[in-house]
Amino acid sequence: MLFIVAGVVLMAIGLIMAAMNIGGHHEVAAAHGASEGAGASVEHGGDHAPIWLRRLFASLWQSNTYLIGISVVGTVFVAINTVAYAGWSIIVRRIAEAFSAWLLPGLAIMLIVFFASGHNLFHWRTEGIMDPASEHYDAIIAGKSGFLNLPFYLIRMVLFVLIWWFFSERLRKLSLEEDQLGGTGFWDKSINVSALFLVLFAVTSSIAAWDWVMSIDTHWFSTMFGWYVFASWWVAGIAAILLTAIFLKQAGYLRFLNSNHLHDLGKLMFGFSIFWTYIWFSQFMLIWYANLPEESVYFNQRLGGFNGQYTWLFFFNLIINFAFPFLALMTRDAKRQMIMLKIVAIAVLIGHWLDFYMMIMPGTLKADSGFIIEIGTALVFLGSFLLLMTKRLSQASLIPVNHPFVEESVHHTT
């Protein structure tokens, strides 16, 4: 509740400041209003909402997309450990299961923001942009009309989140029934459900990344972008599971959670921070090496564009999401200390929120972006997510008492 109250206050301050153009960058944005193909995604004569409203739309979309990803990663974590017959993770399974509580509210918010924002978030929604007879016509965007059209886009959005929600609920239901009735039958069913979910998620998550993030920069594309967004979601989800487990342990719950479980979660966070960096560098290096205008525009915006407004964040993104977790968690002892893991997990969660900021804001707001509204929105979303997640945690035993591997997890050592 404190997060929500603080977030509302910050949002109000930020919206008032933006409405009064305090600290605004409208002149800079206008000066960089080149065509989207040259890196600015300009509005071809289309009416735009006031800056305070555009920032609100963008911040809502950013934080919600980020949280939906973390929510479904909880189910991905459960599914991967299920098909791998992994016993160590059973202690934190219920935490991961609880994350999916945000999926349906997140879908509702996404639909509302999508319809309310018009073309303020997605340039391809500008009226007449795919009509050759219109003054707003864009041949490149019109060439993508088979994929970027309203009915198909909305069908994908709703279908993907509902698929994720369905499998999350199915795995949760099997887990709770196992608590009550015992036996291995529910575990066997969970393996089949998890395997099917992972196949569907591999496809839908990548397309969701194209739809929800990459289509903001409509002229630009990257064949690695689905992997990039997933890597950001995944490492943030691992950090969220780890941080929740530590807070529960310190509050007197999860008494069977020990340094060995923390060590394994710490290794995952450490390893996938490196994986995210590998994907980041691979995408950057290939685009830099090719030096094609339609590809390099994405990084031109973020590395020097808009009078260098995003340049510091470009490098800070690498420091907080790679250098810091890599150096902080390099030793074995660091991965077994709660205080170190808490610091790194919080940094990773903030860092990948900033990563989504970098993906979304330059393409939607250009030089008109800021942080007060955006941080306020993030705090409101965080508080709301915690309310739903902790409510779900309270509805069942924190440990799956009849799981076939629960004893292995309780006595897990590394």
N, C-alpha and C positions, 0 to 999 in steps of 0.2 A: 504493500500500500504506500509506503514511503517513496519507493521508486516511481509509482504512478503520480503521486502528488508533486514530487520534484520535477517529473517530466512535464506535467501539465503547466507548471509555473514557467519552466524554461521555454516551452513551446509558445506560451502567451507572450513572453518577453521577446522572443525571436520574431514572432509574427508581427508584433507592433513595430519593432525596429525595421523589419523588411518593408512594411507598409509605409513607414515614414522615410524610407531610403536612408536609414542610418547605417553607415558602413557598407552601402551598396556598391556594386561594380557595373552599373548599367552602361557607362561610357565604354568600359573595357569590352563588355560583351558586344556592343554595337560595332566597335572597331574591328572585332574579329568575326564579323558576320559574313564570312565567305560561304561559298556553297558547301553542302554536306560532303560532296565528293572531295573537297579540299580540306575537309576536317571540321566543319562547324555545324552540320545538320540544321541549316537555317530554315526558317519557315517561309516558304515561297508565297509571301503575301498573306498567309493565314493569320487570323486574329489569335493573339496569345492572352492567356490569363495574366493577371498581375503577378509580380515576382513572388509575393508572399504566398500566393496560392500555388504557384508552380513549385516552390520549394517544399510546401506541405505535401503535394502529390508525390514528389520525388522521394522525400524522406519516408513517407508511408510505404511506398513501393520498395525502397531499399531495405528497411528494417523488417518488413513482412516477408520479403523474398528470402532474406537471411535466416529468419526464424523458421519458416517452413522447411528450409533445407536442414536445419539442425533437428527439427522435429522428426523428419523422415529418416534421418541418420540413426536415430534411436532404434527404429525398426530394422534398418540395414545392419546395425551392430548385432541385434538379436539374431537376425537371419543368418548372418555370416558365421557366428559362433555356433548356431544350431547345426548347419550343414557341415561344419568342420568338427563336430563332436567335441567342442571345446568345453572343458569342465570349469576352468578357472573363473570364467566370467559370470557364473550363476549368481554370485553374491551381488553383482551390480545389475543383473538382468531387469529387475523391476524398475530401476531408475530409467533405463533405456526405453522400456515399455511405456513409461509415463510421458515421455516427450511427445508422443503422437497426439496428445490432448489438444495441441495447437492446430492440427491440420485442418479441421473443418472451420474453426473461426478464421484461420489464415486464408482459406479459400474465399470465405464471405468478404473479408476485407479486400482481397485482391480483386474480386469482381466489382466491388463498389468503387475502388480507386480507378480501375481500368475504365469504367463507364463515365465516372465523374471527370476524369482528366482529359478526355477527348484526345486531341493530338499533342497535348502538352508533354506527354511522356514518350509517345511513339510517333515519330515523324511520318511513318507510313500510313497513319490514320488521318492525315491532312485531307480535307475534302478535295476531290478531283485530282489527286496526285497520281492516280493510275488511269486517268481518262485523257487520251491524246488530245481531246478538244479543249481541255482546261488549261488555264494559264499556270496552274500549279503542277502540271504534268512533269513527272520524273521517269525517264525511260528505264533507268536501272531498277528503281523500286517497282515499276509496273511489271518488270520481268519476273518479279518475285510474287506476283499477285496470286499464283496458284497455291502458295504456302501462306503468305501474309494477307489473308482476308478474314473479315470479322467472324463469320460463322465457324470456319475451320479452326481459327485461333481459339475461340471460346470453347469449342468442343474439346480441343486438346487440353486447355487449362483445367476445365472441370473434370474431364476423364482422368487425367494424370493424378490429380490430388485425390480423387475418389478411389482410384486403384490403390494408392498408397494408404489411404485411410482404411479401406476394406481389409487389406492384408495385415495392417497394424492391429485392427480390432480382432481379426481371426486369431492371430498369434497370442494376443492378450487373453482372449476367451479360452483358448486351449490351455494356457498357463494357469488361469484361475481354476478351471475344471480339474486340472491335475492336482492342484492344492487340495481340493475337496475329496477327490476319489482315488488318487494315487494310480499306480500302475505305469506301464511304459507305452500304452496305446496313444496317449496324448502326445508324448514325445515323438513317436513315429509319425503321427500326423503333422506335427510341427516341422519335421524335416522336409516333407513334401511341399507344405505351404511355403516354407522359407526358400526352397529351391526355385519354385515358380515365381515368387516375388522378386528374387534377385535378378532373374532373367528379364522380367518386365521393368524393373527399376533401372537396369543398365540402359535400356532403350529410352524410357520416358524421362529419366533425369537429364540425359544429354539434350533431348529435344526441348525440355523445359528450360534449360540454360539458353538455348538459341532464342526461344520465345520471350522469356521474361527479362533477359539481360542483353543478349547480343543484338536483338532486333531494335534496340534503342538506337544503336549506331547502324542505321539500316543499310548504308552502302558498304560497310565493312563486314568482313567475315573471317573466321578462323576455324580450321578443321579440328583444332585442339581445344576449343573453348568449352565444350561439354566436360572434358576431363578437368579443365582448369577450375570450373565452378564446382564440380563434384569434390575436387581435392580441398577447396576452401570450406565447403560444407562439412566434409568428413572430419578434417582435423579440428574444426570448431565444435563439432558434435562430440568427438572424443574428449576434448577439453571440458565441455559442459557436463558429460557423464562423470569425469574425474572430479571436477569441482563440487558437484552435487554429492558425490560419495564422501568426500572429505568433510563437507559441512554437516552431513548426517552423522558421520562418525564422531565429530567434535561435539555434536548436540546429544550424544548418548545413544544413538541408534547404530545399526550395522556393527554390532560388537565383534562379529567374525571377520570383518574387513581388516586386513593386516598389511604390512609393508610389502608383502609379495604381490598382492593384488594391485597396490599402488604402483609397484615397479612395472608390472605389465602394462597398465594404463599409461604410465609415463613413457614407456618404450614406444607405444603406439603414437603418442603425441609427438615424441621426438622424431620417430621415423617418418611420419606423414607430414611433418613440417618440412622435412627434406624433400619428400615427394612433391609437395606443393611447389617448392622452389624449383625442382627439376622441370615441372610442367611450365611454370612461369618463364624460366630461362629458355626452354625449348621454343616456346611461342615467340618470345622476344627476339631470340637469336635468329630464327628462320625469317621473321619479318624484316629484321634489320639487314640481314644478309641479302635478301631479295631486293630490298629498296624499291618496292613498287608503291606508287602513290596511294592506290586504293587499299593497300594493306598497312603501310607505315603511318597513315593518318591517325590511327588509333593511338599510337604511342607519341606522335607529334603533339596531340592534344594534351597528353598527360606529362610529357617530358619537355616542357618549355612553352607550350601553347598558353594562350590567354595571359601573356606577360609573366609566365612562369608560376601561375597561381597554384598549380598542382605538382610542381617539380619537387618541392620538399617532401610532399606526401608520397610521391613516387619512390623516393629512396627510403623514407621512414617505413614504408610498407615492407620493404625487404629486411630492414633491421628488426622490426618487431615480430615479423612472421617467420623469419629464418635465422638471422644472426643470434638474436636473443635466446630463443628456445634451443638452438643448436649448442651454443656455448654453455647455457645454464644447465642443461640436462645431459651433458656429455658423459659425466661420471655415473657410476652405478649408485653411489650414495645419494646423489641429487634426486634420482628417480624414486627414492624411498623415503624422502623427507616431506612431510605434509606442507610445511611452510614454503619450501621451494616449488613444489608442485602447484600450490595455490597461486603463487605469484606468476608462474609461467602460464598456467591455465587462463588466468584473468587476462594476461597480456595477449595470449593467442585469440581469445574471444573478442577483445577490443580490436586486435590487429586485423582479424578477418572481417569484422564489421567495417573497418576502414577499407579493406580490400573491395568489398561490395560498393562502398562509397566511390572508390576510384573507378569501378566498372560502370556506375550509373550516372553520377553527377556531371562529368564533362559532356556527356552526350545529351543530357536533358537541360541542364542549367547553364552550360558554358562557364562564363566568369561570374555568374550571379549566385554561385553556391556559397554556403556558409556552414556554421556548425551549431549555432544555438538551437534553431528549430530541429535540426537533425538529431542532436544529442537528446533533446527533450522527447522527441518521438521515440527514440531508442529506449529511453527509460520507461516510457509508458508501455511499450511493447514488452520490455523485460519484466516489469511488474505484473502485467497481465498473464504472460507466459508462466511465471512462477506460481501465480494463483491457481491456474488450471493444472499445472504439472504436480504441485504439492497436494492438491485435492485428490488427484488420481493416485498419488503415492499412498495417501492415507486410507484408501479404500480396500487395500489388501495387504497381506503380510509383505514386509520388505524383502523377505527371502522366500523363494519358491520351495516350500517345505517338503514337498513330495517329488521334487525333480530327481531323476536318476543320478545326476552328477553333483547333487548338493553336498554330499560328504567330501567328494574330491575337491570341491571349491572351498569348503571350510578349512580343509587341511592342505590347501595349495601352498607350495613352496617353489622358489626359483633360485 
